[in-house]
């Protein structure tokens, strides 16, 4: 059953001895909290733990401003001074309360009833509507929530989108929430602090020179492997181009063009596909196996006279010329 809120007690009702209240109710008891405008959110035991964990993980006080200036004015570079600071959160019978350190100006306004209500700003899961993080609160005279100690209007914040790289470093899935990331960060911080207080185990460390030497060896091994892969690749490229040339699929004038095309594995595969589908454009001439036809040139009149004087036949005279 959903909890319907019926109380409408304003902030000035908690003023005593001429002082603004130290503790104020920020979110009413759940599990379902409903605003005057009909919107509703889930504030169950898990939500309470998430809000408190987020507050402790950030380890900073949350601001109380005027009319949500932190969201509406600060984002534009305009002034958004604090009216107070939420220094501590506490769950009381399912409701979220905060310990406030008011500024003198805000304290006087609350006492004089210039501002009577407080409005929280929180993040929530859009799928479950579960409240997950308290962001800030604002003094206002336009309430939405009806609370025991003050009357608040809710301002929604867009759910935080975390970097996948950051989540990977924290060992969290892409679906992790900001609260889970904060909890993981807090755990890492606690682990690091604990490690700093312990005497280091020297068996877990190596001298810097040895570490650098291992790094150099690894780099050299990577370079040697890259060189070997390049040589093997070039060998495959030469074989493919030679085969294509002999098959008449490419002409000698395009050999270097095709070689440049085969600089990586993908290019070599594309070239092989091209050769398979390409027609023969430079068929072998078979001229290498043919011998030139032997021809004889007839002697002119002068050569015939010389051969006759020498007593040689024309055939012998031709051989002598050769």
Residue pairs with C-beta under 8 A, 6 or more apart in sequence:
2 32
2 34
2 40
3 28
3 29
3 30
3 31
3 32
3 33
3 34
4 34
5 28
5 33
5 34
5 145
5 146
5 147
6 146
7 146
7 147
7 148
8 143
8 146
8 151
9 147
9 148
9 149
9 150
9 151
10 116
10 117
10 143
10 150
10 151
11 20
11 21
11 24
11 110
11 115
11 116
11 117
11 118
11 149
11 150
11 151
12 110
12 111
12 113
12 116
13 149
14 21
14 24
14 149
14 150
15 21
15 110
15 111
18 111
19 107
19 111
20 100
20 102
20 106
20 107
20 110
20 111
21 100
21 110
21 149
22 99
22 100
23 90
23 97
23 98
23 99
23 100
23 149
24 97
24 98
24 100
24 118
24 149
24 150
25 95
25 96
25 97
25 147
25 148
25 149
25 150
26 86
26 89
26 96
26 97
26 98
26 118
26 120
26 134
26 137
26 152
27 33
27 43
27 51
27 95
27 96
27 120
27 122
27 131
27 134
27 145
28 43
28 95
28 145
28 146
28 147
28 148
29 43
29 93
29 94
29 95
30 42
30 43
30 44
30 47
30 48
30 94
31 42
31 43
31 44
31 94
32 40
32 41
32 42
32 43
33 40
33 41
33 42
33 43
33 131
33 145
34 40
35 144
35 145
35 153
35 154
36 143
36 144
36 145
36 146
37 144
39 154
40 129
41 124
41 129
41 130
41 131
41 154
42 124
42 128
42 129
42 130
42 131
43 94
43 96
43 130
43 131
44 130
46 130
47 130
47 131
47 132
48 91
48 94
48 96
50 130
50 131
50 132
50 133
50 177
50 179
51 89
51 96
51 122
51 131
51 132
51 133
51 134
52 89
52 91
53 179
53 182
53 183
53 186
54 132
54 133
54 134
54 178
54 179
54 182
55 62
55 89
55 133
55 134
56 186
57 179
57 182
57 183
57 185
57 186
58 182
61 85
61 86
61 87
61 101
62 85
62 86
62 98
62 134
62 135
62 136
62 137
63 70
63 82
63 84
63 85
63 86
63 136
63 137
64 82
64 83
64 84
64 85
64 86
64 100
64 102
64 106
64 118
64 136
64 137
64 138
64 139
65 80
65 81
65 82
65 83
65 136
65 137
65 138
65 139
66 81
66 83
66 106
66 115
66 138
66 139
66 140
67 138
67 139
67 140
68 119
68 121
68 136
68 138
68 140
68 155
69 78
69 79
69 80
69 81
69 138
70 80
70 121
70 136
70 138
71 121
71 136
71 155
71 157
73 79
73 80
74 80
81 103
82 103
83 102
83 103
83 105
83 106
83 109
83 138
83 139
84 100
84 101
84 102
84 103
84 106
84 107
85 100
85 101
86 98
86 99
86 100
86 134
86 137
87 98
87 99
87 100
87 101
88 98
88 99
89 96
89 97
89 98
89 99
89 134
90 96
90 97
90 98
90 99
91 97
95 147
95 148
96 134
98 134
98 137
102 110
106 115
106 139
109 115
109 139
110 116
110 139
115 139
115 140
115 141
116 141
116 150
116 151
117 139
117 140
117 141
117 142
117 143
117 150
117 151
117 152
117 153
118 137
118 138
118 139
118 140
118 150
118 151
118 152
119 137
119 138
119 139
119 140
119 142
119 143
119 144
119 145
119 152
119 153
119 154
119 155
120 134
120 136
120 137
120 145
120 152
120 154
120 155
121 134
121 135
121 136
121 137
121 138
121 154
121 155
121 157
122 131
122 132
122 133
122 134
122 135
122 154
122 157
123 131
123 132
123 133
123 135
123 157
123 159
123 160
123 178
124 130
124 131
124 132
124 156
124 157
124 159
125 132
125 159
125 177
126 159
132 177
132 178
132 179
133 160
133 178
133 179
135 157
137 152
138 155
140 152
140 153
142 153
143 151
143 152
143 153
144 151
144 152
144 153
144 154
145 151
145 152
145 153
145 154
160 178
162 176
162 177
162 178
162 181
164 174
166 181
167 173
167 174
167 176
167 181
170 176
170 181
170 184
170 185
170 188
171 184
172 180
172 181
172 184
206 214
233 264
233 265
233 268
236 268
237 259
237 262
237 268
240 262
240 268
240 271
240 272
240 275
241 250
241 255
241 258
241 259
241 262
241 271
243 275
244 250
244 258
244 271
244 275
245 252
245 255
245 282
246 284
247 275
247 280
248 280
248 281
248 282
248 283
248 284
249 275
249 278
249 279
249 280
249 281
249 282
250 258
250 275
250 278
250 281
250 282
251 281
251 282
252 282
258 271
261 267
261 270
261 271
262 268
262 271
296 318
297 318
299 307
299 314
299 317
299 318
303 317
304 314
306 317
307 313
307 314
307 316
307 317
310 317
312 320
